[in-house]
Amino acid sequence: MTITLAPHVTSTEVSDGLVLLDQRKGRYWQLNRTGAYTLCLLLEGHSAAGVAARLAEKSPAAAAQADTDVRDLLRALCEARLVVSS
């Protein structure tokens, strides 16, 4: 599965993460550093499982939650139509 930002979404890096703007609705979404890192890896073509594995390497204490968190973020971004999967 390939993930891309929807055509109507722009992203801007900020000091503590990433801001996504849905230009159709005029709504902003703010991702913390971990969310931004997760989205960037997904946009680079990494699978959800691969991203979860990288997160688990960076923070072993949170390894058990990483897979669920990545899938939840991806699901929320898809439901908000901020990303497109193909």
C-alpha positions as CSV (number, residue, x, y, z in Angstrom):
1,M,0.0,0.0,0.0
2,T,1.3,3.4,-1.0
3,I,0.4,6.5,1.1
4,T,0.4,10.0,-0.2
5,L,-1.0,13.3,1.1
6,A,-4.3,14.1,-0.5
7,P,-4.0,16.8,-3.2
8,H,-5.9,19.4,-1.1
9,V,-3.5,18.9,1.9
10,T,-0.4,20.8,2.6
11,S,2.1,20.1,5.4
12,T,4.4,22.3,7.3
13,E,7.1,21.3,9.8
14,V,6.9,23.1,13.1
15,S,9.2,22.9,16.1
16,D,7.3,20.1,17.8
17,G,6.0,18.1,14.8
18,L,4.0,18.7,11.7
19,V,0.9,20.7,10.8
20,L,-1.4,19.5,8.0
21,L,-3.9,21.9,6.4
22,D,-7.0,20.5,4.8
23,Q,-7.5,23.4,2.3
24,R,-11.1,22.2,1.4
25,K,-12.3,22.5,4.9
26,G,-9.9,25.1,6.3
27,R,-9.0,22.7,9.2
28,Y,-5.6,22.2,10.7
29,W,-4.3,18.9,12.1
30,Q,-1.3,19.0,14.3
31,L,1.0,15.9,14.7
32,N,3.5,15.7,17.5
33,R,7.1,14.6,16.7
34,T,6.2,10.9,16.8
35,G,3.2,11.3,14.7
36,A,5.2,13.4,12.2
37,Y,7.9,10.8,12.1
38,T,5.3,8.1,11.6
39,L,3.6,9.9,8.7
40,C,6.9,10.7,7.0
41,L,7.9,7.1,7.1
42,L,4.5,6.1,5.7
43,L,4.9,8.7,2.9
44,E,8.3,7.3,2.1
45,G,6.7,3.9,1.4
46,H,7.3,2.0,4.6
47,S,4.6,-0.3,5.7
48,A,2.6,0.2,8.9
49,A,4.4,-2.8,10.4
50,G,7.8,-1.5,9.4
51,V,7.1,1.9,10.9
52,A,5.9,0.2,14.1
53,A,9.1,-1.8,14.2
54,R,11.2,1.4,13.8
55,L,9.2,3.1,16.6
56,A,9.8,0.1,18.8
57,E,13.5,0.3,18.2
58,K,13.6,4.0,19.2
59,S,11.4,3.4,22.3
60,P,11.5,-0.2,23.5
61,A,9.2,0.7,26.5
62,A,6.5,1.6,24.0
63,A,7.0,-1.4,21.7
64,A,3.8,-3.2,22.6
65,Q,1.7,-0.1,21.7
66,A,3.6,0.9,18.5
67,D,1.6,-1.3,16.0
68,T,-1.7,-0.1,17.4
69,D,-0.7,3.5,17.4
70,V,0.6,3.5,13.8
71,R,-2.6,1.8,12.5
72,D,-4.8,4.2,14.5
73,L,-3.0,7.2,13.1
74,L,-3.2,5.9,9.6
75,R,-6.9,5.1,10.0
76,A,-7.6,8.6,11.4
77,L,-5.7,10.3,8.5
78,C,-7.6,8.2,6.0
79,E,-11.0,8.8,7.6
80,A,-10.2,12.6,7.6
81,R,-9.2,12.3,3.9
82,L,-5.8,13.8,4.6
83,V,-4.0,10.9,3.0
84,V,-4.8,8.6,0.1
85,S,-3.8,5.0,-0.1
86,S,-3.3,3.0,-3.3
